Amino acid sequence: MKRSTYLLSLIQNGQTMTFMQQLHLAVLLSVPAIIAQFSSIIMQYIDASMVGSLGANASASIGLVVSSTWLFWGICTTVAAGFSVHVAHLIGAKDRIGARTVLRQAIVSTLLFSFVLVVIGALVSQKLPYWLGADASIAEDASKYFLIFILSLPALQLNFLASGMLRSSGNMHIPSILNVIMTVLDVIFNFFLIFPSREIHLLGADIFVSGAGLGVVGAALGTAISYFVTAILLLLYLITKDKNLRLTQENGSFVPKKAVLKKALKISLPMTMEHIVIMGAQIMSTVIVAPLGIAAIAANSFAITAEGLCYMPGYGIAEAATTLVGQSIGAGRKELTKRFAHITVFMGMAVMTVMGAIMYFAAPLIMGFMTSVPEVVSLGVMALQIEAFAEPMFAASIVAYGVFVGAGDTFIPSIMNFSSMWAIRLTLAALLAPVLGLKGVWIAMCIELCFRGAIFLFRLFKGKWLNKSL
């Protein structure tokens, strides 16, 4: 029996756990999740650097719509979370048949929902760049990139659902491994799809390499294909191999039932609405940045991608927190739930503090890797060095939110998130951008993230979220 499986069984069986066992379990679940998050940001780095080699216009065309793609990405995530948190509670309560029942209905429900998103996204894809204030020189590529992303949403939705279900079961390794594979596939597909046929010099020899020469469109296609391949592999493992959730253990209906949908909706609806409002704020932030010029748009996009180096570990720890809190809630263990919440939040703050320091000093190297345009590099370095100071409190908000999601307490935290974004970040950005340019936008972001972390820590230690959940 793996160590993590043994420690999770202590939660489910109501056995005593020492502090070191709790910390060890939190680390065991966090590390694979962090690796998966890193693979995701590395994939974005690779996309950005490959497209960046085509020039500032190509980078800006993707940067313009990136917040819009994140809007749809996040909706898929929150919809999947509504079902996977329910499953974590059932596994914590040792009701594995009930967990598999939810999984069957979740596959059909989330897939149908993703097709609705495809229709909506496809309808707006042509006009979206112009709504965001795009210059005609980048609008066409931006529209094509967005449309290809939208068409890949069913695969992305299944990817999120299968990964979330496996993590709820305590299996962090398979999603991590397959996300790394997805990154490798993305590099391979991009290599052949973005660039034209050419000769490359390798090991002292000139080698001819075929290429499609599709540029921005090639980057979108490469990423979309890697989503589809990974989704199939994740789903196959989930339904045939996972010890808690494999569907070969008994027959059951895939038809969504009212009780399951109601439970999932209660968890996911506040998260979905929050994400829509937050990403609306991100899109408004893009509108604020757009008049600052193509260099500012590209630098803003690169800096947002590069910042993932810091905050992706926080999201990995947050996923572990959701699993630990969810199973502890299902097992009815209030004190253990509280201890896991505190351990994971402080772990996240420690890790992201270190990553923030690394980002501050490595900012020139990071931006130089992503683009060779001097003005874009200079603006991006400035943005990253400002943002480095926000990372500890950003970690507090990320991991505490993961704790609250695991407890099924999503309404108030969602209000906290989007209120902070709209009332503080956008207001400050709108005031500072005309005076300080892109620097003002990132100062506003830094201040807002520190405020958000403070209010999440206050709610965590106040403890009302725990009283509502047990």
N, C-alpha and C positions, 0 to 999 in steps of 0.2 A: 504494500500500500504506500502511495506517495505521501510525503510528509504533509502537504497541503490538504490532501483528502482526509488524512487522520485528524488534523486539527479542525477541519470543518465538521467532522463527525462529532467532535466534542461540543460544538455549538448545538447541533441538531439533537444530541442525546442528553442535553442539560447538564453536562459535566463541568467541573471547575476548570478554569483556565488561568494560568499564571500570567503576569504582565509580559514576561519574555515570550511565552507562547503566543499571546495576542500580537505582540510586535512582530514576531517571526512570521506569523500567518499574514499579517498586513504586508510585510515585505515580499513574501512568496507570491502573493496575488498581484502586488503592484508592479514588480519587475517585468513580467511578461506583458502587462498592459502598457507599461512605459515603452517597451520595445516596439509594440504595435503602433503607439502614437508617434514614436520617432520615425518609424518606417513611413507613416503617413506624411510627416513633414518633410522627410527626405525626398519623397516622391514629388512634393510641391517644389522643393528646391531644384530638383532635376528638371522638371517642367519649365520652371522660371529661367534657369540658366540656359537650357537648350533654346527656348524661345528668345531669351535675351540676346543670344548671339545673332539673331536676325535683325536686331535694332530696336530703338526706343518705341517705334510705332507698334510693332508686334507685341512688345511687353505691355504697352498701354492698352491695347485692344483687349487683352485678357484681364489686366488690372481693373478696367472699367466695369466689367460684369462679375468680378470675383465675389463681391458682396451679395449679388443676386443669386449666384450659384450656391453660396453658403446658406441663403434663405431656404432654398429647396432641400439642400443637404440636411440642414438642421431639422426641418419638418419631418423628414424621413426618420431621423434619429429619435425624435421625441415620440413619434407614433410607435416605433418599435419598443421604446422604453416602457410605455404603458403596459405592454404584455410581459416584458422580461422581468420587471419588478414584481408583478403578480406571481410569476413563476418562482422567483427567489423566495417569496414568502411561503409558497406551497412546499418548496423543497426544504426550507427551514422547519416547516411543520411536519416533514416526512410524508407528505401527500404527493407521491411521484405520479400516480395515475392522474390526479387532478392537474399536475403540471403539464403532462403530455396532452391532456385535453385542451388546455389553453394554447399550447404550441400549435396544435392542428388548426385551431380556429384563427390563430394569429397569422399563419402563413397566408391563408386566403384573404383575410381582412386587409393586411398591410399591402399585399400585392394589388388588390383592387384599388386601394387608396392611391398607390403609386401611379396607376394608369390615369387617374383623375388629374394628378399633378402634371403628368406628361401633356395632357390636353391643354391645361392652363398655360404651362410654360411655352408650348409650341405656338399658341395663339399670340403671345406677347413678344416672342423672340425677335421679330423683325423690327419692331418699334422701340424696344427697350434701350438700345444704345443712345437713341436720340432723346428719349425721356431723361437719360442720365447726363445729358449735356455733351454728348460725344461730338468730336470733330469728324467731318465726312471721311477723313483719311483713315480712320480706325473703325468706323461704325460697321462696315460690312464684315470684317473679320470678327469683331466682337459678337455680332449677331449669329454668325455661323458657329463660333465656339460655344455660345450659350445653348443653341438648339441641339447640338450633338450631346452636350452634357445632359440636357433635359430628356433626350431619348434613352439615356442610360439609367434613368431613375429606377425602373423596376429592379435592375440588377443591384443597384446601390441599396435599395430598400431591403432586399433579401440579405444582402451582406450585413447590414446593420442589425436586422432581426436575428440572424443566425449567430452573429458574434455576441449580441446581448444575451441570447438564451444560453450560450455556452458559458459565458461569464457568470450568469445567474446560477448555473449549476456548479460553479467553482472551477471551471476549466478555462484558465487564462492562456494556456500555452498554444492551443490550436489556433485561436484567432490571431495571436501574435505571429506565429509561424506563417500563416497564410497571408497576413498583411505584408510581411517581408517579401513573400513570393510575389505579391501584387506589385510591390515597388520594383522588383527585378523585371517583371513583365512590362511594366510601364516604360522602363529605360529601353528595353529591347524594341518595343513597338515604336516609341518615339524616334529611336535611332534610324529606323527605316522609313518612317512616315513623315517626319518633319523636313528632313534634308533631301536634296536631289541626289541623283547618282553621282558618285565622286570617287577619287582615289585617295586613300589614306596611307600614311607612312607608318608601318608597324614592324618592329624588330628588324629594321634595316631594309625592308622591302616595301614596294608600292603595291597596295591591294585595292582592286576595284570593288566598290560596294554599291549595290543597287539601292535606290531610294525613290520615294514617291514625290518628294519635293512639295509637300502640302502645307508647310509652314504652321501657322496657328491652327488650321483645321487638322493637321496631322497630330498636333499635341492633344487636341480634344479626342480624336479617334483612338490614339494610343491609350489614353487614360480610360476611355469608355470600354475598350476591349478587355483591359486588365480587370475592370470592375466585374464584367460578365464571367470571366474565367474563375475569379476568386469566389464570387457568389455561389457558383455551382459547387465548387469544392467544399465550401463551408456548409452548405445545406446538406450535401451528401453525408458529411461526417456527422452533423447534428442528428439526422434522422436515422442513421444506421449504426453509429458507434458510441455516442455519448451514453454513459451508464445510467444516468437519470432520465434522459429525454429521448432516447432512440424509440422511434415509433413502431418498430417491429415487435415490441413487447406485447401489444394487444391491438385489436381493431378499435377504431373510433371515428366519429364524424368530423369532417372538415368544415361543416356548415357553421358559420358564426352564430352564437347564441346571445340573447339579450344580456344575461347575467355577466358573461365574460366581457362583452363589449362595454358594458356599463362600468365595470371595474377598471378596464384599461383606459376608458375615456376619462374617468375621474383622475387618474394619474397623469395621463398624457395631455389632456386638453389645456390645463394651465401652462404646461411647458411649451406646447405648440403655440399658443397665443403669445406667450412671452417671447418665444424665438421670432415669431413674425414681427412683433413690435421692435425687438432689438435689432433684427436685420433690417427693418425699415429705417432704424436709426443709422445703421452702417451704410445703407444706400444713401441716406441724407448726407452722411459724412462724405461719401464719394461725390455727391453733388457740390458740397462745399469745396472739395479738393479740385474738381474738374476745371474751374476757371483759373487755377494757378498754373496750368500749362501741362504739356505732355510729360516733361521731365518730372514734375511733381506727382502726376498720376502714376507713372512707372515706379518712382521711388517709394511712394506710399504703398503700392501693391507689393513690391519687393520687401519692404520693411515689415509689413503685416505677415508675409510668408516667413521671413527670417525670425520674427519674434516667436514663432512656433517652437524654435529651439528651446525656449524657456518654458512656455506654458504647456507644451505637450506632456512633459512628465507629470504636471499637475492633473491633467485630465486622465492620465493612466492611473494615478493614485485615487482619483475620484471614482473611477470604475471599480477599483478594489473596495473602496468605501461603500459604494452602493451594494455590492455583493455581501460584504460583511454585515452591514446594517440590515439589509433585507432579510438575510437568513436568521440573524439574531432576533429581529422583530417577529418573524414567522415562528421562531422557537419560544417566543414570549419572555425573552431575557432582557429586561430593562437596563440593569447595571452594565451588562456586557455590551449592549448597544451603545451606551454612553461612552464607555471606555474605547471602543473601536472608533467612534466618532472623533474623540480627542486625539487618539494616536495618529489617525490618518491625516487630520487637518494639520497638525504640527509637523508631520513628516513632509507633507506637501510644501509647507512654508519653508522648511529647511532646504529641501532640494531646489526649489525655485529661487531662493536667495543666492545659492551657489551658481545656478544657471544664469541669473541676472548679472552677476559679476563677470562671468565668462563672456556673456553677450556684450557687455560694455567695452571690454578690452579687445574682443575679437571682431567688433562691428566692421572695421575697415576690411578685414579679410573676408568676412561673410558677404558683404555687399560686392566686393571685388570679384568673388566667385560667381555671383549672379548676373553681373553686367559689367561691361567695360566702358560705359558712357560716364565720363568724369562727373558731370553735374548730377546725374542720377545717384552715383556712388556717394557723393558728398551729402546730398539730402537724406539718403537712406541711413548713413552713419549717424547723422544728427538725430534722426528719429529713434533709432535703436538705443542710443546712449541716454536719451530722455526716458524711454520706456523701461530701461533696466531698473530704475529706482522704484517702479510700481510692482515688481514681480512678487515680493513677499506677500503683499496684501491681495494681489490678484490670485495667488495660490489659495489664500484663505477663502475667498469667494468661490473658487472653482471646486475645491474639495468639500467645503461645507455644503455646497449645493448638491454634490454627489451623495452626501450623508442624508440630506433631506429627501432626495429622490428615493433612496433605499428605504426610507421610512414611509414612503407614499405621501409625504407632505410637500406638495408642489405649488399650491396656490399662493401663499404669502411670499415664499422665495422668488416666485416668478414676478410678482408685483415689485419686489425689491430690485430685481435685475433691470427690468425695463424702465422703472422710474428713475433709477440712477443714470441710465444711459441717456434718456430724453431730457431730464431736468438739469443734469450737470454736464455731461460730455458734449451734447449737441449745442447747448446754450453757450458754453465756454468756447467751443470750436467756432461757432458763428461769430462770436465777438473777437476772437484772437486771430483768426485766419486772415482777415483783411489787413491786419497790422503786422503780424509776424509770419504770414505765409504758412507753409507746411509745418514749421516749428510750432506755431500756435495750435494747430490741430492735435499734435502729439503731446503738447503740454496739457491740453484739455483731457486727453485720454489718460495720462498719468495721474492727474488729480482725481478723476472719476473712479479709476480702479482702486486707488487707495481708500476712497470713501466707501466704495462697495464692499471691500474686504472688511472694513471696520463694522459695518452694519450686519454682515453675515456672522462675524465672530460674536457680536452681541446676541444675535438670535440663537446661535449655537449654545452659548453658555447660559442663556436664559432658560432653556430647556422645555419651552412649551411645545415644540415640535415633537418631543419624545412623549409627552403626556397625551398628545392627541393620537399617537400611533399605537400605544399599547393599552 
